[in-house]
Amino acid sequence: MCLGVPMQVVEAGEWVAQCDVEGTRRQVSLALVGPQPAGAWLLVLKDTAREVLDADEAGRISLALKGIAAALHGETDLSAYFGDLGTAPPRAPEH
């Protein structure tokens, strides 16, 4: 399984960007999303940006990934990570 990780562009070129995730920098291909400015948020899979995110969406994804890690470490109260699941109605992905 491959998980996408939100990363923020620190320095960008036409085809690659230096991106940060929690203090770690990685070189990321921009081939699928095009050039992006510093500060942009990207959903990155295997060092390739797949999607441009807004800051709120990047934060929600990051929090969910932390929730998955907490569950794997045996934490049982995950409401801090997935609080919106109890209040938001289910919705199907766009087709």
MARKOL-637901 format. One record per residue (C-alpha): residue number from 1; x, y, z; residue in one letter. Coordinates in Angstrom, 3 decimals, decimal comma. Each point is the difference from the previous one (the first is absolute). Layout:
% residues N
+-----+----------+----------+----------+------+
:  nr :        x :        y :        z : rest :
+-----+----------+----------+----------+------+
: NUM :        X :        Y :        Z :    a :
...
+-----+----------+----------+----------+------+
END
This chain:
% residues 95
+-----+----------+----------+----------+------+
:  nr :        x :        y :        z : rest :
+-----+----------+----------+----------+------+
:   1 :    0,000 :    0,000 :    0,000 :    m :
:   2 :    1,182 :    3,515 :   -0,750 :    c :
:   3 :   -1,088 :    2,998 :    2,062 :    l :
:   4 :    0,099 :    3,603 :   -1,166 :    g :
:   5 :    1,696 :    2,428 :    2,364 :    v :
:   6 :   -0,637 :    3,751 :    0,013 :    p :
:   7 :    3,228 :    1,924 :   -0,579 :    m :
:   8 :    0,653 :    3,724 :   -0,291 :    q :
:   9 :    2,138 :    1,422 :   -2,799 :    v :
:  10 :    3,110 :    1,747 :    1,339 :    v :
:  11 :    1,859 :    0,621 :   -3,271 :    e :
:  12 :   -1,418 :   -0,685 :   -3,441 :    a :
:  13 :    1,253 :   -0,393 :   -3,519 :    g :
:  14 :   -1,894 :   -0,838 :   -3,148 :    e :
:  15 :    0,070 :   -3,795 :    0,422 :    w :
:  16 :    1,124 :   -0,633 :    3,589 :    v :
:  17 :   -0,448 :    1,611 :    3,399 :    a :
:  18 :    1,611 :   -0,279 :    3,392 :    q :
:  19 :   -2,863 :   -0,789 :    2,360 :    c :
:  20 :   -0,251 :   -0,251 :    3,781 :    d :
:  21 :   -1,923 :   -2,453 :    2,138 :    v :
:  22 :    0,432 :    0,462 :    3,758 :    e :
:  23 :    3,544 :    1,339 :   -0,348 :    g :
:  24 :    1,191 :   -2,510 :   -2,585 :    t :
:  25 :    0,739 :    1,220 :   -3,523 :    r :
:  26 :   -0,516 :   -2,100 :   -3,103 :    r :
:  27 :    0,369 :    0,614 :   -3,701 :    q :
:  28 :   -3,405 :   -0,395 :   -1,655 :    v :
:  29 :   -0,899 :   -0,285 :   -3,686 :    s :
:  30 :   -2,519 :    2,584 :   -1,234 :    l :
:  31 :   -0,639 :   -1,804 :   -3,297 :    a :
:  32 :   -3,675 :   -0,729 :    0,823 :    l :
:  33 :   -0,946 :    3,375 :    1,541 :    v :
:  34 :    2,212 :    2,500 :   -1,797 :    g :
:  35 :    2,148 :    2,732 :    1,555 :    p :
:  36 :   -1,084 :    1,060 :    3,497 :    q :
:  37 :    1,025 :    3,010 :    2,096 :    p :
:  38 :    1,776 :   -0,194 :    3,344 :    a :
:  39 :   -2,600 :   -0,514 :    2,722 :    g :
:  40 :   -2,308 :   -2,171 :   -2,120 :    a :
:  41 :   -1,253 :   -3,255 :    1,541 :    w :
:  42 :    0,249 :   -3,213 :   -2,014 :    l :
:  43 :   -1,225 :   -3,542 :    0,498 :    l :
:  44 :    3,153 :   -2,058 :   -0,629 :    v :
:  45 :    0,229 :   -3,723 :   -0,775 :    l :
:  46 :    3,401 :   -1,601 :   -0,624 :    k :
:  47 :    1,724 :    3,398 :   -0,415 :    d :
:  48 :   -2,515 :    1,112 :   -2,646 :    t :
:  49 :   -2,566 :    2,740 :    0,581 :    a :
:  50 :   -3,392 :   -1,383 :   -0,969 :    r :
:  51 :   -2,282 :    2,870 :    1,020 :    e :
:  52 :    0,119 :    3,607 :    1,183 :    v :
:  53 :   -1,684 :    0,445 :    3,406 :    l :
:  54 :   -1,199 :    2,990 :    1,954 :    d :
:  55 :    1,439 :    0,458 :    3,505 :    a :
:  56 :   -3,170 :   -1,256 :    1,749 :    d :
:  57 :   -0,124 :   -3,201 :   -2,020 :    e :
:  58 :    3,727 :   -0,598 :    0,580 :    a :
:  59 :   -0,579 :    0,426 :    3,741 :    g :
:  60 :   -2,905 :   -2,454 :    0,048 :    r :
:  61 :    1,987 :   -2,632 :   -1,882 :    i :
:  62 :    3,021 :    0,462 :    2,289 :    s :
:  63 :   -2,203 :   -0,360 :    3,062 :    l :
:  64 :   -1,609 :   -3,159 :   -1,407 :    a :
:  65 :    3,445 :   -1,511 :   -0,647 :    l :
:  66 :    0,949 :    0,773 :    3,605 :    k :
:  67 :   -3,242 :   -1,692 :    1,068 :    g :
:  68 :    0,897 :   -3,128 :   -1,951 :    i :
:  69 :    3,421 :   -0,056 :    1,682 :    a :
:  70 :   -1,661 :    0,444 :    3,419 :    a :
:  71 :   -2,362 :   -2,911 :   -0,700 :    a :
:  72 :    2,922 :   -2,192 :   -1,037 :    l :
:  73 :    1,665 :    0,844 :    3,325 :    h :
:  74 :   -3,085 :   -1,121 :    1,920 :    g :
:  75 :   -1,658 :    3,338 :    0,723 :    e :
:  76 :   -3,751 :   -0,582 :    0,334 :    t :
:  77 :   -1,476 :    3,508 :    0,191 :    d :
:  78 :    0,527 :    1,315 :   -3,508 :    l :
:  79 :   -2,596 :    2,779 :    0,117 :    s :
:  80 :    2,732 :    2,685 :    0,011 :    a :
:  81 :    1,158 :   -1,261 :   -3,403 :    y :
:  82 :   -3,318 :   -0,846 :   -1,616 :    f :
:  83 :   -2,479 :    2,273 :    1,804 :    g :
:  84 :   -1,772 :    0,957 :   -3,224 :    d :
:  85 :   -1,088 :   -3,605 :   -0,603 :    l :
:  86 :   -2,644 :    0,284 :    2,717 :    g :
:  87 :   -1,480 :    3,242 :   -1,325 :    t :
:  88 :    0,513 :   -0,027 :   -3,755 :    a :
:  89 :   -2,465 :   -1,903 :   -2,176 :    p :
:  90 :    1,550 :   -2,686 :   -2,196 :    p :
:  91 :    0,689 :    1,038 :   -3,572 :    r :
:  92 :    1,014 :   -1,943 :   -3,060 :    a :
:  93 :    3,153 :    1,013 :   -1,871 :    p :
:  94 :   -0,434 :    1,983 :   -3,188 :    e :
:  95 :   -0,126 :   -2,115 :   -3,144 :    h :
+-----+----------+----------+----------+------+
END
